[in-house]
Amino acid sequence: MELNQLVAFELVARLGSFSKASRHLDVSQPTISLRIKELEKDMGGFLFVRSGKQMELTELGKGFLPYARQVLDVLQKGKERAQSIKEGKRGEITIGTIPTFTTGPFTSIITELHHRFPDIDVSIHTGHNQQIMEMLYDGFIKLGLLTSPFFNKDLKKLHSIKEPLVFVAHYDHKLSGMKEGEYSVQDVFTGSEPYIMTDWSEESKHWQRSNMSFGLDTIELPPTTAFEFVLRGNGTALLTESMVSESIESGTLVRLKPRDMPTLYREIALVSLDREESLTQAGRSFLETMRRVLS
């Protein structure tokens, strides 16, 4: 039993004529007749009888028609899905990201991706840089978002985002009332009580340590814990702009702007073991969406 036989059978049943079916498929009428005869051999009986100018289904044909249509419908859906996957409208993406890059820009990327490609299934896994690299090598994820720089030559950087780092304090903290430009970085460090050390990058970590004087009241915390610590009115911390923007807008936190504050940021890189041209269409759709949102 061949697909073209089922197509011919369904058309003749729907149009009631071999000639109409042949015109619809742009093939000769004898070709349609041959396909129906071959199908009848497989079925073990006649599928049509002539009634005037029309071809009518026999009982055998009536019984077989719903199943033939079901087969054709399934094949059509499969064809449409395959085409959608080819075009990047459907598919699956598995992504690993560091825990501190699961809100802000990342949320915007996932929201836009879902809006533009609702049939792409996205799986998100979190881990630190080394864990994400291991997930990539194990094939557990296909794309990873990790802190740059990284030193694995196997990984291809597909895109990157630089997030500004800013000093913040609770609105009740004594430093929050200082006027912009009238205080220094050292004033922030010494007046934080405590200063909360955070690890965003080697550059930012070195800068923080170089400004710490002997006996400074300090505590080192993971970024998310540091954020919660400051929200509760304790000390100051250097955090990403995206992490604190809502709290600053609501007035819960205040951005500190010392006059000698350098431009600091942490860089997040989207990486893969595959080059851009080797990504699946769904993977390229994610990359395109990331570039679109962050442009």
KOLLUMZA-594464 format. One record per residue (C-alpha): residue number from 1; residue in one letter; x, y, z. Coordinates in nm, 4 decimals. Last residue first. Example, Ala and Ser with C-alpha at 12.3 -4.5 7.8 and 13.67 -1.06 7.14 Angstrom:
<sites>
k  r  X  Y  Z
2  s  1.3670  -0.1060  0.7140
1  a  1.2300  -0.4500  0.7800
</sites>
This chain:
<sites>
k  r  X  Y  Z
295  s  2.0164  4.5146  2.1198
294  l  1.9545  4.2921  2.4220
293  v  1.6075  4.1722  2.3237
292  r  1.6917  4.1137  1.9561
291  r  2.0259  3.9501  2.0273
290  m  1.8606  3.7121  2.2729
289  t  1.5790  3.6415  2.0269
288  e  1.8247  3.5564  1.7487
287  l  2.0143  3.3255  1.9822
286  f  1.6921  3.1528  2.0888
285  s  1.5804  3.1144  1.7263
284  r  1.9259  2.9771  1.6396
283  g  1.8797  2.7102  1.9030
282  a  1.5361  2.6243  1.7648
281  q  1.6893  2.5944  1.4163
280  t  1.9468  2.3560  1.5573
279  l  2.2941  2.4996  1.6016
278  s  2.5690  2.4186  1.3501
277  e  2.5800  2.7674  1.1930
276  e  2.6308  2.9223  1.5362
275  r  2.9254  2.6975  1.6203
274  d  2.8563  2.4017  1.8425
273  l  3.0063  2.3346  2.1866
272  s  2.7879  2.6173  2.3067
271  v  2.8209  2.9494  2.4836
270  l  2.6063  3.2489  2.5764
269  a  2.8387  3.4776  2.7692
268  i  2.7557  3.6866  3.0761
267  e  2.9898  3.9763  3.1502
266  r  2.9986  4.1378  3.4928
265  y  3.0331  4.5121  3.5116
264  l  3.2368  4.7890  3.6651
263  t  3.2706  5.1476  3.5511
262  p  3.4852  5.3238  3.8091
261  m  3.3397  5.5066  4.1138
260  d  3.5458  5.8149  4.1969
259  r  3.2535  6.0497  4.2676
258  p  3.0645  5.7975  4.4768
257  k  2.7199  5.7084  4.3382
256  l  2.5130  5.4979  4.5798
255  r  2.1911  5.3534  4.4419
254  v  1.9137  5.3523  4.7002
253  l  1.7035  5.0508  4.7901
252  t  1.3411  5.0245  4.8992
251  g  1.2393  5.3211  4.6828
250  s  1.0154  5.1202  4.4496
249  e  1.2354  5.2101  4.1512
248  i  1.5473  5.1078  4.3443
247  s  1.3914  4.7744  4.4428
246  e  1.2900  4.7133  4.0802
245  s  1.6399  4.7932  3.9495
244  v  1.8265  4.5783  4.2048
243  m  1.9027  4.2549  4.0169
242  s  1.9174  4.4220  3.6733
241  e  2.1783  4.6712  3.7957
240  t  2.4033  4.3931  3.9176
239  l  2.5159  4.4118  4.2784
238  l  2.7992  4.5739  4.4777
237  a  2.6866  4.5648  4.8378
236  t  2.5967  4.7895  5.1288
235  g  2.5284  4.7195  5.4970
234  n  2.2174  4.5611  5.6519
233  g  1.8722  4.7096  5.6021
232  r  1.6808  4.3916  5.5309
231  l  1.7028  4.4525  5.1567
230  v  2.0813  4.4655  5.1980
229  f  2.0916  4.1093  5.3328
228  e  1.8489  3.9862  5.0664
227  f  2.0800  4.1194  4.7934
226  a  2.3870  3.9755  4.9665
225  t  2.2148  3.6365  4.9787
224  t  2.1493  3.6534  4.6033
223  p  2.5081  3.7642  4.5347
222  p  2.6771  3.4948  4.7486
221  l  2.8175  3.6457  5.0697
220  e  3.1498  3.7827  5.1987
219  i  3.1323  3.9908  5.5174
218  t  3.3099  4.3140  5.5983
217  d  3.3817  4.5509  5.8875
216  l  3.7164  4.6943  5.7757
215  g  4.0046  4.6101  6.0106
214  f  4.2714  4.6662  5.7472
213  s  4.1432  4.8636  5.4495
212  m  3.9378  4.7137  5.1690
211  n  3.9758  4.9063  4.8447
210  s  4.2081  4.6532  4.6800
209  r  3.9709  4.3724  4.7778
208  q  3.6777  4.5343  4.5971
207  w  3.8806  4.5985  4.2827
206  h  4.0165  4.2426  4.2766
205  k  3.6647  4.0972  4.3057
204  s  3.5352  4.3301  4.0351
203  e  3.8108  4.2263  3.7947
202  e  3.7948  3.8556  3.8765
201  s  3.4209  3.8596  3.8158
200  w  3.0959  3.8798  4.0077
199  d  3.2075  3.7751  4.3573
198  t  3.0344  3.9768  4.6283
197  m  3.1789  4.1386  4.9443
196  i  2.9216  4.2915  5.1755
195  y  3.0531  4.6033  5.3517
194  p  2.9308  4.5891  5.7082
193  e  2.8953  4.8450  5.8474
192  s  2.8818  5.0313  5.5138
191  g  3.0604  5.3466  5.6308
190  t  3.4189  5.2359  5.5669
189  f  3.3533  5.0918  5.2201
188  v  3.1198  5.3707  5.1116
187  d  3.3508  5.6473  5.2319
186  q  3.6388  5.4737  5.0530
185  v  3.4443  5.4938  4.7271
184  s  3.4214  5.8688  4.7733
183  y  3.1640  6.1216  4.8855
182  e  3.0183  6.4494  4.7619
181  g  2.9496  6.3296  4.4067
180  e  2.5895  6.2292  4.4737
179  k  2.4594  6.3608  4.8042
178  m  2.4689  6.1341  5.1068
177  g  2.1325  6.0224  5.2477
176  s  2.1699  5.6560  5.1510
175  l  2.4895  5.6220  5.3559
174  k  2.3030  5.6136  5.6904
173  h  2.0966  5.3126  5.5839
172  d  1.7184  5.3653  5.5937
171  y  1.6853  5.3611  5.2117
170  h  1.8680  5.0268  5.2089
169  a  2.2054  5.0418  5.0336
168  v  2.3244  4.9852  4.6789
167  f  2.6577  5.0069  4.4935
166  v  2.6258  4.9313  4.1232
165  l  2.7527  4.6680  3.8788
164  p  2.6628  4.7188  3.5119
163  e  2.5603  4.4060  3.3162
162  k  2.7607  4.3238  3.0039
161  i  2.5879  4.0813  2.7699
160  s  2.7484  3.8226  2.5456
159  h  2.6770  3.6287  2.2288
158  l  2.7788  3.3062  2.0561
157  k  3.0969  3.2338  2.2505
156  k  3.2175  2.8934  2.1327
155  l  3.3358  2.6474  2.3964
154  d  3.6105  2.3991  2.3112
153  k  3.8796  2.6515  2.4114
152  n  3.7747  2.6313  2.7755
151  f  3.9176  2.9394  2.9468
150  f  3.6166  3.1345  3.0630
149  p  3.5955  3.5109  3.0889
148  s  3.3037  3.5441  3.1227
147  t  3.0304  3.4268  3.3586
146  l  2.8024  3.1605  3.2222
145  l  2.4964  3.1157  3.0027
144  g  2.4979  2.7717  2.8437
143  l  2.3406  2.6251  2.5312
142  k  2.3000  2.2592  2.4308
141  i  2.2220  2.1076  2.7701
140  f  2.2535  1.7515  2.9013
139  g  2.5076  1.6709  2.6276
138  d  2.7618  1.5603  2.8890
137  y  3.0105  1.8247  2.7687
136  l  2.7444  2.0960  2.7985
135  m  2.6327  1.9788  3.1424
134  e  2.9983  1.9781  3.2554
133  m  3.0408  2.3357  3.1343
132  i  2.7270  2.4381  3.3217
131  q  2.8572  2.2751  3.6384
130  q  3.1894  2.4571  3.6076
129  n  3.0213  2.7943  3.5669
128  h  2.7743  2.7476  3.8532
127  g  2.4442  2.5726  3.8018
126  t  2.0918  2.6224  3.6773
125  h  1.8784  2.4241  3.4337
124  i  1.6156  2.5650  3.1979
123  s  1.4084  2.3568  2.9556
122  v  1.2396  2.5377  2.6649
121  d  0.9787  2.3845  2.4351
120  i  0.9409  2.5804  2.1108
119  d  0.5739  2.5931  2.0095
118  p  0.5158  2.9474  2.1400
117  f  0.7840  3.0921  1.9078
116  r  0.7451  3.4711  1.9009
115  h  0.5764  3.5199  2.2380
114  h  0.7638  3.2320  2.4029
113  l  1.0956  3.3715  2.2800
112  e  1.0024  3.7219  2.3969
111  t  0.9218  3.5956  2.7468
110  i  1.2407  3.3832  2.7582
109  i  1.4552  3.6825  2.6580
108  s  1.2820  3.9206  2.9013
107  t  1.3268  3.6706  3.1850
106  f  1.6975  3.6487  3.1022
105  p  1.7309  4.0284  3.0971
104  g  1.5882  4.0641  3.4511
103  t  1.5755  3.7261  3.6246
102  t  1.7606  3.3941  3.5967
101  f  2.1140  3.5276  3.5658
100  t  2.2256  3.5029  3.9289
99  p  2.1624  3.1264  3.9311
98  i  2.4097  3.0613  3.6445
97  t  2.2377  2.9389  3.3308
96  g  2.1939  2.6097  3.1495
95  i  1.9704  2.5859  2.8455
94  t  1.7889  2.2958  2.6807
93  i  1.6038  2.3951  2.3654
92  e  1.3320  2.1929  2.1939
91  g  1.1587  2.2277  1.8610
90  r  0.9025  2.4351  1.6811
89  k  0.9128  2.7667  1.4946
88  g  1.2782  2.7176  1.3937
87  e  1.1978  2.6958  1.0211
86  k  1.3074  2.3326  1.0004
85  i  1.1075  2.2546  1.3142
84  s  0.8018  2.4170  1.1576
83  q  0.8557  2.2144  0.8378
82  a  0.8791  1.8926  1.0391
81  r  0.5609  1.9864  1.2234
80  e  0.3763  2.0540  0.8983
79  k  0.4910  1.7229  0.7498
78  g  0.3871  1.5345  1.0621
77  k  0.0496  1.7040  1.0544
76  q  0.0093  1.6016  0.6914
75  l  0.1122  1.2448  0.7693
74  v  -0.1389  1.2255  1.0534
73  d  -0.4160  1.3613  0.8294
72  l  -0.3299  1.1174  0.5516
71  v  -0.3430  0.8227  0.7898
70  q  -0.6708  0.9433  0.9407
69  r  -0.8184  0.9892  0.5952
68  a  -0.7317  0.6313  0.5034
67  y  -0.8816  0.5143  0.8313
66  p  -1.2085  0.6983  0.7730
65  l  -1.2259  0.5633  0.4117
64  f  -1.1824  0.1896  0.4833
63  g  -1.5349  0.1082  0.5995
62  k  -1.6963  0.3131  0.3250
61  g  -1.4723  0.1468  0.0636
60  l  -1.5641  -0.2024  0.1810
59  e  -1.9319  -0.1076  0.1807
58  t  -1.8794  0.0155  -0.1750
57  l  -1.8050  0.3796  -0.2349
56  e  -1.9737  0.5626  -0.5201
55  m  -1.8231  0.6774  -0.8476
54  q  -2.0509  0.9229  -1.0227
53  k  -2.1579  0.9495  -1.3842
52  g  -2.4415  0.7014  -1.3387
51  s  -2.3617  0.4997  -1.0270
50  r  -2.0240  0.3348  -1.0791
49  v  -1.8974  0.1138  -0.7987
48  f  -1.5979  0.1896  -0.5787
47  l  -1.3731  0.0102  -0.3260
46  f  -1.3773  -0.3305  -0.4914
45  g  -1.2267  -0.6228  -0.3004
44  g  -0.9234  -0.7755  -0.1320
43  m  -0.7880  -0.4585  0.0288
42  d  -0.4392  -0.5037  -0.1141
41  k  -0.5774  -0.5767  -0.4607
40  e  -0.8163  -0.2825  -0.4228
39  l  -0.5169  -0.0550  -0.3612
38  e  -0.3549  -0.1694  -0.6854
37  k  -0.6816  -0.1069  -0.8709
36  i  -0.7142  0.2426  -0.7193
35  r  -0.3610  0.3329  -0.8235
34  l  -0.4185  0.2026  -1.1745
33  s  -0.7405  0.4037  -1.2152
32  i  -0.5645  0.7207  -1.0999
31  t  -0.2834  0.6645  -1.3497
30  p  -0.5387  0.5887  -1.6234
29  q  -0.6929  0.9348  -1.5504
28  s  -0.3629  1.1116  -1.6198
27  v  -0.1898  1.3195  -1.3524
26  d  -0.2361  1.6811  -1.2413
25  l  -0.3424  1.5802  -0.8906
24  h  -0.6696  1.7763  -0.9062
23  r  -0.7164  1.6924  -1.2745
22  s  -0.6747  1.3197  -1.2024
21  a  -0.9189  1.3385  -0.9108
20  k  -1.1760  1.5102  -1.1300
19  s  -1.1329  1.2401  -1.3954
18  f  -1.1654  0.9561  -1.1480
17  s  -1.4911  1.1013  -1.0159
16  g  -1.6889  1.1276  -0.6940
15  l  -1.4920  1.4283  -0.5659
14  r  -1.4521  1.3117  -0.2051
13  a  -1.4290  0.9350  -0.2677
12  v  -1.2111  0.9933  -0.5751
11  l  -0.9873  1.2222  -0.3706
10  e  -0.9552  0.9803  -0.0782
9  f  -0.8657  0.6886  -0.3085
8  a  -0.6084  0.8910  -0.5047
7  v  -0.4368  1.0051  -0.1831
6  l  -0.4394  0.6512  -0.0457
5  q  -0.2822  0.5173  -0.3660
4  n  -0.0201  0.7957  -0.3605
3  l  0.0770  0.6883  -0.0085
2  e  0.1504  0.3314  -0.1098
1  m  0.0000  0.0000  0.0000
</sites>
